[in-house]
């Protein structure tokens, strides 16, 4: 179990899930939480039905493609958002000249 009382990390895809979301979407009931807490190899609803080979593939993809890959280059932003001024979060925007 992760160090969060209400968060669960899938051992296959490494994605994190809120317990309340798992419960509200009907994946689990409140009576199943203890069973999930005891499961050291918990798999999310998207991974639980995969066979061993598929689980290994998804795990490898999550490690090699999702978790490590980071970019600071815009990948999806519309052109009009790329030209907006970026403000320092330590200073409110109204403190910049010309704002």
C-alpha positions as CSV (number, residue, x, y, z in Angstrom):
1,X,0.0,0.0,0.0
2,X,1.3,3.5,-0.8
3,X,2.0,6.0,1.9
4,X,-1.4,7.6,1.2
5,X,-4.5,6.6,3.0
6,X,-6.8,7.1,0.1
7,X,-4.5,6.6,-2.9
8,X,-3.6,3.3,-4.7
9,X,-0.8,2.8,-7.2
10,X,-1.4,0.1,-9.8
11,X,1.6,-2.3,-9.8
12,X,1.1,-2.8,-13.6
13,X,0.7,0.7,-15.1
14,X,2.0,2.7,-12.1
15,X,-1.0,5.1,-12.3
16,X,-2.4,6.4,-9.1
17,X,-6.1,6.2,-8.1
18,X,-8.2,7.9,-5.4
19,X,-10.2,5.4,-3.4
20,X,-13.3,7.5,-3.6
21,X,-13.0,7.5,-7.5
22,X,-12.6,3.8,-7.6
23,X,-15.7,3.5,-5.3
24,X,-17.8,6.1,-7.1
25,X,-17.2,4.6,-10.5
26,X,-18.4,1.2,-9.2
27,X,-15.0,-0.5,-9.4
28,X,-15.1,-1.3,-5.7
29,X,-17.4,-1.1,-2.7
30,X,-16.5,0.2,0.7
31,X,-16.5,-3.4,1.9
32,X,-13.7,-4.4,-0.5
33,X,-11.3,-1.8,0.7
34,X,-9.6,-4.0,3.3
35,X,-9.0,-6.6,0.7
36,X,-7.5,-4.0,-1.6
37,X,-5.3,-2.7,1.2
38,X,-3.9,-6.2,1.9
39,X,-3.0,-6.8,-1.8
40,X,0.6,-5.9,-2.4
41,X,0.2,-6.5,-6.2
42,X,-2.9,-4.5,-6.7
43,X,-3.9,-3.9,-10.3
44,X,-6.2,-1.1,-11.4
45,X,-9.5,-1.8,-13.2
46,X,-7.7,-1.2,-16.6
47,X,-5.0,-3.8,-15.9
48,X,-6.6,-6.4,-13.7
49,X,-7.9,-8.5,-16.6
50,X,-4.7,-8.5,-18.6
51,X,-2.7,-11.7,-18.9
52,X,0.9,-11.9,-17.6
53,X,2.4,-11.0,-21.0
54,X,0.1,-8.0,-21.4
55,X,0.8,-6.9,-17.9
56,X,4.6,-7.0,-18.5
57,X,4.2,-5.0,-21.7
58,X,2.1,-2.4,-20.0
59,X,4.5,-2.2,-17.1
60,X,7.5,-1.8,-19.4
61,X,5.7,0.9,-21.4
62,X,4.8,2.8,-18.2
63,X,8.4,2.8,-17.0
64,X,10.1,3.4,-20.4
65,X,7.6,5.7,-22.1
66,X,5.3,7.4,-19.6
67,X,7.1,7.9,-16.3
68,X,10.6,8.8,-17.6
69,X,9.6,10.8,-20.7
70,X,9.3,14.5,-19.8
71,X,9.6,17.5,-22.1
72,X,9.6,21.2,-21.6
73,X,8.7,21.8,-25.2
74,X,5.1,22.5,-26.0
75,X,3.5,19.5,-27.6
76,X,-0.2,20.3,-27.9
77,X,-0.7,24.0,-27.1
78,X,-2.5,26.1,-29.7
79,X,-0.4,28.7,-31.4
80,X,-2.3,31.6,-29.6
81,X,-1.3,30.2,-26.2
82,X,2.4,29.9,-27.1
83,X,2.7,33.7,-27.5
84,X,1.3,34.5,-24.0
85,X,3.6,36.0,-21.4
86,X,4.6,33.7,-18.6
87,X,4.7,35.3,-15.2
88,X,6.9,34.5,-12.3
89,X,4.7,32.6,-9.8
90,X,6.5,34.5,-6.9
91,X,5.2,37.8,-8.2
92,X,1.6,38.6,-9.0
93,X,1.0,39.6,-12.7
94,X,-0.1,43.1,-11.8
95,X,3.4,43.9,-10.5
96,X,4.8,43.5,-14.1
97,X,5.2,46.7,-16.1
98,X,2.7,46.8,-19.0
99,X,0.4,44.3,-17.5
